[in-house]
């Protein structure tokens, strides 16, 4: 027999308190899912999003240049995605099993991703990169993974090590960005991005213990120098080490076929997330058939079996959202728009900086941009780290206060199909005003 829900006056009373006070009483630093690091008086609660704009619970409008940390490449509340999710929700949200939506999605990824001969789904990019590393270790029977300094590969141990190091340790020694990750000392090597000579020396010195190399083909907003990706690919072929592309950010953003298509370099394993889900949680990883076969449950009990399972992996809601998002990205002119607007935006940012007499570099590719307050050319983490972090933090907080939604703990700016020159011009106008206060 159904009973009426128990009424409580706690929630209404709590709702009358300021958002900042409620958040600080509930979450560390007042943030529900990490990062941002906003001052207590700047905390807001987002209520809704549409296109490239957000509104908070007080009705204040924000220009969104975070886009769900890049997950909203097709824009907030995209009608095609909303309709797909609505239709699937009526049929069920999760079966923890093969369904038509995820099978259709997998076939489309397989069609456009040369690396993904076989796939598995999980619930986040963090899981996808973790499974890629686990597969590499099992397939090669070697304990170590190499990453590039300053790269982020999700919240797993490798992803948060040497993420924003400050000690400039000798390569390949890892630096603990996060506490609670002691295993990386025995399992991880670190190399400088865009330095093929040093990377080669590290790989050859540790070839017998290295299972894989994980990398963002476009590291944060720093593009690869000509020949770098090709050189790493050749080193992997020479040594039998597996090459892992973390395409959680670059997948379907730089090109419909991702960084593999954009740069013309094919890895052995690839991880996806973010934009693939159209704003819904998703993760996927794929690779060579012989490597991916290690997760085959028929191998349980053998020495090579790699355990893999995900309660929400490939759920029909996220898969339907992903299929809809990919249909939006397949529309004619999508990538011409993303790349054209990205190039226009980066040049507009440079003009604002020059006009204000501010020394800085603007880096990025496709629909991505970043401002680094340095007079040096930026081609790896350590040149990025020469930038004035205090000034960058003040700039980002100033933009947030002016109604631009961004992550003040970083400086990466994300564009989407919903952005246009008008909203980017308004960003530049607000940036110009903020720079006068630095």
Secondary structure, DSSP 8 states (H G I E B T S, - for coil): --------SHHHHHHTS-HHHHHHHHSGGG-SSS-----GGG---EEEEEBTEEEETT--EEEESSTTTTT-TT-BT-HHHHHHHHHHHTT-S--SS--HHHHHHHHHHHHH-TT-SEEEEESSHHHHHHHHHHHHHHHHT--EEEEETT----SSTTTTSSSS-SS---TB----SSSS-TTHHHHEEEE-TT-HHHHHHHHHHTTTTEEEEEE-SSBTTB---TTHHHHHHHHHHHHT-EEEEE-TTTBTTTBTTHHHHHH----SEEEE-GGGGTTS--EEEEE-HHHHGGG-GGGTTSTT------SSTT-HHHHHHHHHHHHHHTSTTHHHHHHHHHHHHHHHHHHHHHHTT---EEE--TTEEEEE--SS---SHHHHTTS-HHHHHHHHHHHHHTTEE--TT--EEE--TT--HHHHHHHHHHHHHHHTT-
